[in-house]
Amino acid sequence: MLPTRAIKSRRREKNLIPTVAKVGSALIGAGSLLLASQALYIALCTPRLPPPDQSGHDFEEDGLVVCYGYDDNEVPTSTTGAPEFKLVLIGDSPVEGIGNDSHCKALGGQTALAFSKLLRTPVRYWSYGMSGLTAKGIEDEMLPLLQRVSAKHEVGAVVVSCGVNNVLIGQSAKAFGNEVSQLLHGIFMHSAHASKIIVMELLDFALMPFIPFPLSQVASWRSKALQVEMEMVVHKYKCNGRFGVDRIGMAYMPLLEDILNDKAHPLLNHIACPTEKNALQLSDFFADDDFHPANHGTIVIGKILALAYEQLITNSRPAA
């Protein structure tokens, strides 16, 4: 998800989200009928968007291949002759691709494309995610799929997206930290020693466009606490020589308003037409639920993840 301060809603349908209980449970102790009413309204009115075909457990077992410079973004490596870089994304609904028509356009495909541009080589990727999973759920459901890929391929990088659903169930920071630690330990154990692990920032819920005030503020307190805990866990692994120094890092998402206010921003360099760039709106970065990244949103996040990887490999190089 990308952070933003406000967005005009463009929801097209009213479907019941099967997370009413989660949103409600996050408010236990809040003691506010207004907050509970807002949570229920969001759950009832937010459209339940599908992921692309063959998502989650059904993602293509041999992965999908992208190569920067090809219009269709998915080409066999035999056309390039270059060695493949192996990339695995593991996590919740953004990794599953909710709100996107294809994996090529979703977070997995756009991240792989950004890596391909950075590394100048084809990238074979697997996007293992499922809506509603907590960090523990990702460990239980998606980590075995990473293990399966790692048994056949040398994975160069693993991207991790988790925490939103831990916020929604009202989990404490300490419990969340334990879940993240266990998840990362499993990823380290089931990926190549040279692979890099990039953990996506857990965004401040106050910046999420679909949550009204004051509900956004209540959720914000919890998301900030969980983000601090996740940073501490990542730092612990980063400094642990047993797993390899500088193998892991965080990817931080800039505010969309800051990007939109700077038309020369490097994260917008994929838009060649000045007219199109000037016409950009916040809604152009989200799916129709105003929450999951889509369109320019997945492109921007993919670039940020590639930059985080570049920083990791730069830090791990021996000094000249």
C-alpha positions in Angstrom: 0.0 0.0 0.0 1.0 3.6 -0.6 0.5 6.3 2.0 -1.6 9.3 1.3 -3.5 11.9 3.3 -6.8 12.0 1.4 -8.4 10.6 -1.7 -11.7 10.9 -3.5 -13.6 7.7 -3.4 -14.4 5.9 -6.7 -16.0 2.7 -5.4 -18.2 1.0 -8.0 -20.0 -1.7 -6.1 -21.1 -2.5 -2.5 -20.0 -6.0 -1.4 -19.7 -7.4 2.1 -16.0 -7.9 3.1 -15.5 -11.0 5.2 -13.4 -8.9 7.6 -16.1 -7.3 9.7 -15.0 -9.2 12.7 -11.4 -8.2 12.2 -12.2 -4.5 11.9 -14.5 -4.7 14.9 -12.0 -6.6 17.1 -9.5 -3.9 16.5 -11.8 -1.5 18.3 -12.1 -3.6 21.5 -11.4 -1.2 24.4 -12.0 1.9 22.3 -15.4 2.3 23.8 -16.8 4.3 21.0 -20.1 3.7 19.1 -18.8 6.1 16.4 -15.7 4.1 15.8 -17.6 0.8 15.7 -20.1 2.3 13.3 -17.4 3.6 11.0 -15.7 0.1 11.0 -18.9 -1.6 10.1 -19.7 0.9 7.4 -16.3 0.4 5.8 -16.7 -3.4 5.9 -20.1 -3.2 4.3 -19.3 -0.6 1.7 -15.8 -1.5 0.5 -15.8 -3.6 -2.7 -14.3 -7.0 -2.4 -12.0 -7.2 -5.4 -10.6 -10.4 -6.8 -6.9 -11.2 -7.4 -5.6 -12.2 -10.9 -6.1 -15.8 -12.0 -3.7 -18.4 -10.5 -2.9 -16.5 -7.3 -1.8 -17.6 -3.9 -1.3 -21.4 -3.7 -2.2 -21.6 -7.4 0.6 -19.3 -8.7 2.5 -20.8 -11.6 4.8 -23.4 -10.1 7.7 -22.5 -12.5 7.2 -18.8 -11.9 6.6 -16.1 -14.5 9.4 -14.3 -16.4 9.7 -10.6 -17.2 12.4 -8.8 -19.1 12.6 -5.0 -19.2 12.4 -3.7 -22.7 9.7 -6.1 -24.0 6.3 -4.6 -24.5 4.4 -7.6 -23.1 6.7 -7.7 -20.0 6.6 -11.5 -20.0 9.0 -13.3 -22.4 10.9 -16.5 -22.3 14.5 -16.1 -21.3 15.6 -18.1 -24.4 15.0 -14.9 -26.4 17.6 -13.0 -24.3 20.3 -15.5 -23.6 21.0 -13.8 -20.2 21.0 -15.5 -16.8 17.8 -15.2 -14.8 17.5 -13.5 -11.5 15.1 -15.3 -9.1 12.7 -13.2 -7.0 10.0 -14.3 -4.6 7.3 -12.1 -3.0 5.6 -13.5 0.1 2.8 -11.9 2.0 -0.8 -10.7 2.2 -3.3 -9.1 -0.3 -0.9 -6.8 -2.2 1.3 -9.7 -3.0 -1.7 -11.7 -4.0 -2.5 -8.9 -6.5 -6.0 -7.9 -5.2 -7.6 -5.4 -7.6 -5.3 -6.1 -10.5 -6.3 -7.8 -13.8 -3.0 -9.8 -14.2 0.1 -10.6 -12.3 2.0 -8.6 -14.9 0.3 -5.4 -13.7 0.2 -6.4 -10.0 2.9 -5.9 -7.4 4.8 -9.1 -8.3 5.1 -8.4 -12.0 5.9 -4.7 -11.6 8.5 -5.5 -8.9 10.1 -8.1 -11.1 10.1 -5.6 -14.0 11.9 -3.0 -11.8 14.5 -5.6 -10.8 15.0 -6.5 -14.4 15.6 -2.9 -15.4 18.0 -2.4 -12.4 20.0 -5.7 -13.0 19.7 -5.7 -16.8 18.7 -9.3 -16.9 15.4 -11.3 -17.1 13.7 -12.0 -13.8 11.7 -15.1 -12.9 9.3 -14.4 -10.1 6.8 -16.0 -7.8 4.2 -14.0 -6.0 2.9 -15.9 -3.0 0.3 -14.0 -1.1 -3.3 -14.3 0.2 -5.7 -11.7 1.5 -6.3 -11.7 5.2 -3.1 -13.4 6.3 -1.3 -12.2 9.4 2.4 -12.7 9.7 1.8 -16.1 11.3 -0.6 -16.9 8.5 2.0 -16.1 6.0 4.5 -18.3 7.8 2.0 -21.2 7.8 0.5 -20.8 4.3 3.1 -19.1 2.1 6.5 -20.0 3.6 6.2 -23.7 2.4 5.8 -22.4 -1.2 9.0 -20.4 -0.8 10.7 -23.5 0.5 9.5 -25.4 -2.6 11.0 -22.7 -4.9 14.3 -22.6 -3.0 14.7 -26.3 -3.4 14.9 -25.9 -7.2 16.3 -22.4 -7.6 18.8 -20.0 -6.1 16.6 -17.2 -5.0 18.3 -13.8 -5.2 15.7 -11.7 -3.3 12.6 -12.2 -1.1 10.1 -9.4 -0.6 7.9 -9.6 2.5 4.6 -7.8 3.0 2.9 -8.3 6.3 1.2 -6.5 9.3 -2.0 -4.9 8.0 -4.1 -7.8 9.2 -2.2 -8.0 12.5 -3.4 -4.4 13.0 -7.0 -5.3 12.1 -7.2 -8.1 14.7 -5.9 -5.8 17.4 -2.7 -7.7 18.0 -0.1 -6.3 20.5 3.2 -5.1 19.3 5.1 -7.8 21.3 2.9 -10.6 19.8 3.4 -9.1 16.3 7.1 -8.9 16.8 7.2 -12.6 17.7 5.3 -13.5 14.6 7.5 -11.4 12.3 10.6 -12.9 13.9 9.4 -16.4 13.3 8.5 -15.6 9.7 11.9 -14.0 9.0 13.7 -16.9 10.6 11.9 -19.3 8.3 12.7 -17.1 5.3 16.4 -17.1 6.2 16.3 -20.9 6.7 14.7 -21.5 3.3 16.5 -19.1 1.0 20.0 -19.0 -0.4 22.7 -17.6 1.8 23.4 -14.8 -0.6 19.8 -13.8 -1.1 18.5 -10.4 0.2 15.4 -10.0 2.2 13.3 -6.8 1.8 10.6 -6.1 4.3 7.9 -3.6 3.2 7.1 -0.9 5.7 3.8 -1.2 7.6 2.1 2.0 6.8 0.5 4.4 9.2 -3.2 3.8 9.0 -3.9 7.5 9.4 -2.6 7.9 5.8 -4.8 5.2 4.3 -7.5 6.8 2.1 -10.4 4.5 2.9 -10.4 5.0 6.7 -12.3 8.0 8.1 -11.4 10.0 11.1 -11.4 9.2 14.1 -11.2 5.5 13.2 -8.0 6.2 11.2 -6.4 7.7 14.3 -7.2 4.7 16.5 -5.8 2.3 13.9 -2.8 4.6 13.4 -1.7 4.2 17.0 -1.6 0.5 16.6 0.0 0.5 13.2 2.8 2.8 14.4 3.5 0.5 17.4 3.6 -2.5 15.2 5.9 -0.8 12.7 8.4 0.1 15.4 8.4 -3.5 16.6 8.9 -4.7 13.0 11.9 -2.4 12.6 13.4 -3.7 15.8 13.1 -7.3 14.6 14.6 -6.4 11.2 17.5 -4.6 12.9 18.1 -7.7 15.1 18.5 -9.9 12.0 20.4 -7.3 10.2 23.1 -7.3 12.8 23.1 -11.0 13.4 26.3 -12.4 11.8 24.8 -15.9 11.8 22.4 -14.9 9.0 24.9 -12.7 7.2 25.3 -9.0 7.8 23.3 -6.7 5.6 21.1 -9.4 4.1 17.9 -7.8 5.2 16.5 -4.3 5.1 13.3 -2.2 5.1 11.6 -0.6 2.1 9.9 2.7 3.1 7.1 4.2 1.0 7.1 8.0 0.4 3.9 10.0 0.6 2.0 10.1 -2.7 1.4 13.8 -2.3 5.1 14.4 -2.3 5.5 12.4 -5.5 2.6 14.1 -7.2 3.8 17.6 -6.2 7.1 16.9 -8.0 6.4 16.1 -11.6 10.1 15.5 -12.1 10.2 12.9 -9.4 12.3 9.9 -10.5 9.5 7.5 -9.4 7.4 9.0 -12.2 10.0 8.5 -14.9 7.9 5.7 -16.5 5.5 8.3 -17.7 6.9 10.0 -20.8 3.9 12.2 -21.7 3.9 15.5 -19.8 0.1 15.8 -20.2 -0.4 12.4 -18.7 1.9 13.2 -15.8 0.2 16.5 -15.1 -3.2 14.8 -15.0 -2.2 12.2 -12.4 -4.5 11.9 -9.4 -4.2 9.9 -6.2 -6.9 7.5 -7.5 -4.5 6.5 -10.3 -2.4 4.6 -7.8 -5.1 2.5 -6.2 -7.6 -0.2 -7.2 -11.3 0.5 -7.0 -11.4 -0.2 -3.3 -9.2 2.8 -2.6 -6.8 0.6 -0.7 -4.8 -2.0 -2.7 -2.1 -0.7 -5.0 -2.8 -0.9 -8.7 -1.9 1.0 -11.9 0.8 3.5 -11.1 0.8 2.4 -7.5 2.3 -1.1 -8.2 4.8 0.5 -10.6 6.0 2.9 -7.9 6.2 0.3 -5.2 8.1 -2.0 -7.5 10.7 0.7 -8.1 11.0 1.4 -4.4 11.7 -2.3 -3.7 14.3 -2.5 -6.5 16.0 0.6 -4.9 16.0 -1.1 -1.5 17.6 -4.2 -3.1 20.2 -2.0 -4.8 21.0 -0.4 -1.4 21.5 -3.8 0.2 23.9 -5.1 -2.4 25.8 -1.9 -2.3 26.2 -2.1 1.5 27.3 -5.7 1.3 30.1 -5.0 -1.2 33.6 -5.0 0.3 35.2 -1.6 0.6 37.7 -0.8 -2.2 
